[in-house]
């Protein structure tokens, strides 16, 4: 009985947290966002001059049943001196929702100075979406009959982005999903039909040389979506011998994180981040969030 009560309480916590706050955010977060920018900004496709394949797995709130899980895959390749091409695939599961998106990314490079380039990008593709409505009644949440009208088929979409890259800094601005679509939400204690709004991402970072073998790499990302509070990531990391990176991050009103990136070889990088929520109702029922990233470099022109 205690076990059943624990799971029931856990599900209720998840349902109210997700529908009350996380679903308002709608898109998944990444602690290692500096290395997963292809997902949100098509201008990153081929911008570093490397051909690479990256896989990212994020499991949020370990031990909480129905907590978010996100798997991301993206391929990036420069085509000549001006054009970049990319493919992104993201599978996102949260409680009773499941969404898989597939996009083709295109970027074009404009040289703005001897040390800076501006990349402009377009993203085109779509997603599939499904809701397990049966699970909602299992935890006693009233369900709006309108949910049966939500389209579970393929949803086309497109996005756009810009990426300014300098030897020492970068600035990124993007709207990866411009067309709105239907999904579920929670309003006045009832699970209802809602609209998935466009997200705006603004990010930037700078690399400070501390010594011949050490860089200080602060960065930030701001997320904006209509009807929700602004979300801000602040990250401070140190990179040693251009092989190993160690840092910490804070997401406003959500979590603290520790992260690391390791360059195992010219053709392979591995990253890991552990995130702990700042909300008591989550920390007492979960074992934190784990994020793992693996990148394979098929062609590398520089070490930066």
RAKAVEN-V548695 format. One record per residue. N is the residue number from 1. SS is DSSP state (alpha for helix, beta for strand, coil for the rest). PHI is phi in whole degrees, -180 to 180 (NA if undefined). NEAR is the number of other C-alpha atoms within 8 Angstrom. Layout:
# RAKAVEN-V548695
N,SS,PHI,NEAR  N,SS,PHI,NEAR
This chain:
# RAKAVEN-V548695
1,coil,NA,4  2,alpha,-62,5  3,alpha,-65,6  4,alpha,-64,7  5,alpha,-64,8  6,alpha,-61,8  7,alpha,-65,9  8,alpha,-64,9  9,alpha,-64,8  10,alpha,-62,11  11,alpha,-63,12  12,alpha,-65,9  13,alpha,-60,9  14,alpha,-61,13  15,alpha,-59,10  16,alpha,-71,9  17,alpha,-68,9  18,alpha,-69,11  19,alpha,-72,12  20,alpha,-82,12  21,alpha,-137,8  22,alpha,-66,9  23,alpha,-66,10  24,alpha,-65,10  25,alpha,-70,9  26,coil,72,7  27,coil,-93,6  28,coil,-68,7  29,coil,-97,5  30,coil,-134,8  31,coil,-69,10  32,coil,-89,11  33,alpha,-63,8  34,alpha,-65,6  35,alpha,-110,6  36,coil,-126,10  37,alpha,-65,9  38,alpha,-58,13  39,alpha,-64,11  40,coil,-107,10  41,coil,-132,18  42,alpha,-67,20  43,alpha,-67,18  44,alpha,-77,13  45,coil,-61,16  46,coil,71,16  47,coil,-70,12  48,coil,-87,5  49,coil,80,9  50,coil,-109,14  51,beta,-96,13  52,beta,-147,12  53,beta,-128,11  54,beta,-125,11  55,beta,-123,11  56,beta,-130,12  57,beta,-129,11  58,beta,-127,12  59,beta,-115,12  60,coil,-98,10  61,coil,54,12  62,coil,-53,11  63,coil,85,7  64,coil,-94,11  65,coil,-67,9  66,coil,84,9  67,coil,-70,12  68,coil,-64,11  69,beta,-136,11  70,beta,-130,12  71,beta,-117,11  72,beta,-127,12  73,beta,-136,11  74,beta,-147,13  75,beta,-118,11  76,beta,-136,14  77,beta,-152,13  78,beta,-78,15  79,beta,-117,9  80,coil,79,6  81,coil,-91,6  82,coil,-116,9  83,beta,-112,12  84,beta,-127,16  85,beta,-130,14  86,beta,-146,15  87,beta,-129,11  88,beta,-129,15  89,beta,-134,11  90,beta,-130,12  91,beta,-113,11  92,beta,-126,12  93,beta,-124,11  94,beta,-137,11  95,coil,57,11  96,coil,-100,11  97,beta,-102,10  98,beta,-141,11  99,beta,-140,11  100,beta,-126,11  101,beta,-119,12  102,beta,-135,11  103,beta,-141,11  104,beta,-107,11  105,beta,-110,16  106,beta,-134,14  107,beta,-132,17  108,beta,-134,11  109,beta,-97,12  110,beta,-120,9  111,beta,-82,8  112,coil,-103,7  113,coil,-163,6  114,coil,-67,5  115,coil,-120,6  116,beta,-138,11  117,beta,-131,12  118,beta,-110,12  119,beta,-106,15  120,beta,-112,14  121,beta,-134,16  122,beta,-128,13  123,beta,-125,14  124,beta,-139,11  125,beta,168,11  126,beta,176,12  127,beta,-152,12  128,beta,-111,11  129,beta,-144,12  130,beta,-145,8  131,beta,-130,8  132,coil,-87,8  133,alpha,-65,7  134,alpha,-62,6  135,alpha,-70,8  136,alpha,-65,12  137,alpha,-70,10  138,alpha,-65,7  139,coil,-111,9  140,coil,80,6  141,coil,-90,10  142,beta,-61,9  143,beta,-117,10  144,coil,-70,9  145,alpha,-57,5  146,alpha,-65,8  147,alpha,-61,10  148,alpha,-68,5  149,alpha,-93,5  150,coil,-67,9  151,coil,-72,6  152,coil,-97,8  153,coil,-83,6  154,coil,-72,8  155,beta,-117,8  156,beta,-69,8  157,beta,-161,11  158,beta,-151,13  159,beta,-148,13  160,beta,-148,14  161,beta,-163,15  162,beta,-134,14  163,beta,-143,14  164,beta,-98,11  165,beta,-119,11  166,beta,-116,9  167,coil,-56,6  168,coil,-116,7  169,beta,-148,10  170,beta,-144,11  171,beta,-135,11  172,beta,-129,13  173,beta,-136,12  174,beta,-154,13  175,beta,-131,14  176,coil,-73,16  177,coil,-133,10  178,coil,-92,11  179,coil,-76,8  180,coil,-84,9  181,beta,-149,8  182,beta,-90,10  183,beta,-159,9  184,beta,-95,10  185,beta,-153,12  186,beta,-127,11  187,beta,-141,8  188,coil,54,4  189,coil,78,7  190,beta,-123,10  191,beta,-76,13  192,beta,-129,12  193,beta,-87,12  194,beta,-142,8  195,beta,-110,9  196,beta,-81,9  197,coil,-87,10  198,coil,-68,12  199,beta,-107,13  200,beta,-115,11  201,beta,-118,13  202,beta,-126,11  203,beta,-137,11  204,beta,-165,11  205,beta,-160,11  206,beta,-138,10  207,beta,-109,10  208,beta,-98,8  209,beta,-79,8  210,beta,-89,8  211,beta,-155,6  212,coil,-62,5  213,coil,-118,8  214,beta,-135,12  215,beta,-121,12  216,beta,-102,12  217,beta,-124,12  218,beta,-75,11  219,beta,-155,12  220,beta,-150,11  221,beta,-139,11  222,beta,-114,11  223,beta,-117,11  224,beta,-130,11  225,beta,-141,12  226,coil,-57,7  227,coil,90,5  228,coil,-131,8  229,coil,-64,6  230,coil,-63,8  231,beta,-109,9  232,beta,-130,10  233,beta,-104,11  234,beta,-122,11  235,beta,-129,11  236,beta,-128,11  237,beta,-137,11  238,beta,-118,11  239,beta,-115,13  240,beta,-115,10  241,coil,55,7  242,coil,55,11  243,coil,-128,9  244,beta,-137,11  245,beta,-126,12  246,beta,-136,11  247,beta,-160,11  248,beta,-138,11  249,beta,-145,13  250,beta,-137,11  251,beta,-111,11  252,coil,-55,8  253,coil,58,6  254,coil,-138,9  255,beta,-164,12  256,beta,-109,12  257,beta,-141,12  258,beta,-120,11  259,beta,-144,14  260,beta,-151,11  261,beta,-132,11  262,beta,-128,10  263,beta,-91,11  264,beta,-74,9  265,beta,-162,6  266,coil,-58,7  267,coil,-105,10  268,beta,-152,11  269,beta,-127,12  270,beta,-128,12  271,beta,-128,12  272,beta,-146,12  273,beta,-139,13  274,beta,-119,11  275,beta,-123,12  276,beta,-120,11  277,beta,-70,11  278,coil,-93,10  279,coil,-99,9  280,alpha,-61,7  281,alpha,-66,7  282,alpha,-92,10  283,alpha,-63,12  284,coil,-78,6  285,coil,-123,9  286,coil,-142,10  287,coil,-111,9  288,coil,85,12  289,beta,-122,12  290,beta,-116,12  291,beta,-134,14  292,beta,-124,11  293,beta,-133,11  294,beta,-131,11  295,beta,-125,11  296,beta,-109,10  297,beta,-104,12  298,beta,-86,8  299,beta,-153,8  300,coil,-131,11  301,coil,-97,6  302,coil,-150,4  303,coil,-94,5  304,coil,-92,3
